[in-house]
Amino acid sequence: MKNESQILDKSIQKEVQSILGWTAQQWAEFVEQCGNDYLNVLMPEYPQVVSQITRSSIFWNWWRSHWERRDIEYLEQIDLADDRKIIDVLAEYNEMHNPDILAQALYLNGQILQESYAAMMQKILDAQNKKLVV
């Protein structure tokens, strides 16, 4: 599997960072926090599943792919504004990436859920086997 930096267009990320006045670290933390929040909104009754999914590279690749699409839309909206001063660029960005709204619009694909379920079941089996050995 390709590294996500090979898949995604870093120029989009850099342009968004420039508009918002963010560092790469601030941007990455925001992406990660929104990913975690999205899963918690989507599955509030299943923190163990959320925890397992957040360890999945498949989830983060999927999340970054959708994030990039929203960033492209964001840049298009900003470009349409004649004067960036008439819109609040940060508020607009936050709205486009709002986990509560995204939980209603984006659905996890089966591969992400399947991988997470398999990893969780393996942990349970390992724990049970450990108890039997002791």
C-alpha positions as CSV (number, residue, x, y, z in Angstrom):
1,M,0.0,0.0,0.0
2,K,1.2,3.5,-0.8
3,N,2.1,5.8,1.9
4,E,-0.6,8.5,2.4
5,S,1.8,11.2,1.4
6,Q,2.2,9.5,-2.0
7,I,-1.5,9.4,-2.4
8,L,-2.6,12.9,-1.3
9,D,-1.7,16.2,-2.7
10,K,0.4,18.1,-0.1
11,S,-0.1,21.4,-2.1
12,I,-3.7,21.4,-1.0
13,Q,-2.7,21.0,2.6
14,K,-0.1,23.8,2.3
15,E,-2.6,26.2,0.7
16,V,-5.2,25.5,3.4
17,Q,-2.5,26.0,6.1
18,S,-1.5,29.3,4.5
19,I,-5.1,30.6,4.4
20,L,-5.7,29.6,8.0
21,G,-2.3,30.7,9.3
22,W,-1.6,27.2,10.6
23,T,1.5,25.1,10.9
24,A,1.6,21.6,9.5
25,Q,1.4,20.4,13.2
26,Q,-1.7,22.4,13.9
27,W,-3.4,21.2,10.7
28,A,-2.5,17.5,11.4
29,E,-3.8,17.8,15.0
30,F,-7.1,19.2,13.7
31,V,-7.5,16.4,11.2
32,E,-6.8,13.8,13.9
33,Q,-9.1,15.4,16.4
34,C,-11.9,15.7,13.9
35,G,-11.4,12.0,12.9
36,N,-11.7,10.9,16.6
37,D,-14.7,13.2,17.2
38,Y,-16.4,11.9,14.0
39,L,-16.1,8.3,15.2
40,N,-17.3,9.2,18.7
41,V,-20.3,10.9,17.3
42,L,-21.0,8.0,14.9
43,M,-20.6,5.3,17.6
44,P,-21.1,6.9,21.0
45,E,-22.1,3.6,22.7
46,Y,-19.0,1.7,21.4
47,P,-15.8,3.4,22.7
48,Q,-13.9,0.1,22.3
49,V,-14.8,0.0,18.6
50,V,-13.8,3.6,18.2
51,S,-10.5,2.9,19.9
52,Q,-9.8,0.0,17.6
53,I,-10.8,1.9,14.4
54,T,-8.5,4.8,15.3
55,R,-5.6,2.4,15.3
56,S,-6.4,1.4,11.7
57,S,-4.3,2.8,8.8
58,I,-7.2,2.0,6.5
59,F,-9.4,4.3,8.5
60,W,-6.9,7.2,8.5
61,N,-6.2,6.8,4.7
62,W,-10.0,6.8,4.1
63,W,-10.4,9.9,6.4
64,R,-7.6,11.8,4.8
65,S,-9.0,11.1,1.3
66,H,-12.4,12.5,2.3
67,W,-10.6,15.4,4.1
68,E,-8.7,16.3,1.0
69,R,-12.0,16.4,-1.0
70,R,-13.5,18.8,1.6
71,D,-10.3,20.9,1.5
72,I,-10.6,21.2,-2.3
73,E,-14.2,22.3,-1.9
74,Y,-13.1,24.7,0.8
75,L,-10.4,26.2,-1.5
76,E,-13.0,26.6,-4.3
77,Q,-15.4,28.4,-1.9
78,I,-12.6,30.7,-0.8
79,D,-11.6,31.4,-4.4
80,L,-15.2,32.3,-5.2
81,A,-15.2,35.0,-2.5
82,D,-14.1,38.2,-4.0
83,D,-12.5,39.4,-0.8
84,R,-11.4,36.8,1.9
85,K,-12.0,39.5,4.5
86,I,-15.8,39.3,4.0
87,I,-15.9,35.7,5.2
88,D,-14.4,34.1,8.3
89,V,-12.0,31.6,6.7
90,L,-11.6,29.6,10.0
91,A,-15.3,29.4,10.7
92,E,-15.9,28.2,7.2
93,Y,-13.2,25.6,7.5
94,N,-14.6,24.4,10.9
95,E,-18.1,24.2,9.4
96,M,-16.9,22.1,6.4
97,H,-15.1,19.6,8.8
98,N,-17.7,19.5,11.6
99,P,-17.7,16.0,13.0
100,D,-21.4,16.2,13.9
101,I,-22.4,17.0,10.4
102,L,-19.9,14.6,8.8
103,A,-21.3,11.7,11.0
104,Q,-24.6,12.2,9.1
105,A,-23.0,12.5,5.7
106,L,-20.0,10.1,5.7
107,Y,-20.4,6.4,6.3
108,L,-17.5,4.1,7.1
109,N,-16.8,1.5,4.5
110,G,-17.0,-2.2,5.3
111,Q,-13.3,-2.8,5.0
112,I,-12.6,-0.4,7.9
113,L,-15.2,-2.0,10.1
114,Q,-14.1,-5.5,9.2
115,E,-10.4,-4.9,9.9
116,S,-11.3,-3.3,13.2
117,Y,-13.6,-6.1,14.2
118,A,-10.9,-8.7,13.3
119,A,-8.3,-6.9,15.4
120,M,-10.6,-6.6,18.4
121,M,-11.6,-10.3,18.2
122,Q,-7.9,-11.2,18.0
123,K,-7.2,-9.2,21.2
124,I,-10.0,-11.0,23.0
125,L,-8.7,-14.4,21.9
126,D,-5.2,-13.5,22.9
127,A,-6.4,-12.4,26.3
128,Q,-8.4,-15.6,26.8
129,N,-5.4,-17.7,25.7
130,K,-3.2,-15.9,28.1
131,K,-5.5,-16.7,30.9
132,L,-5.5,-20.4,29.9
133,V,-1.7,-20.5,29.9
134,V,-1.3,-18.9,33.3
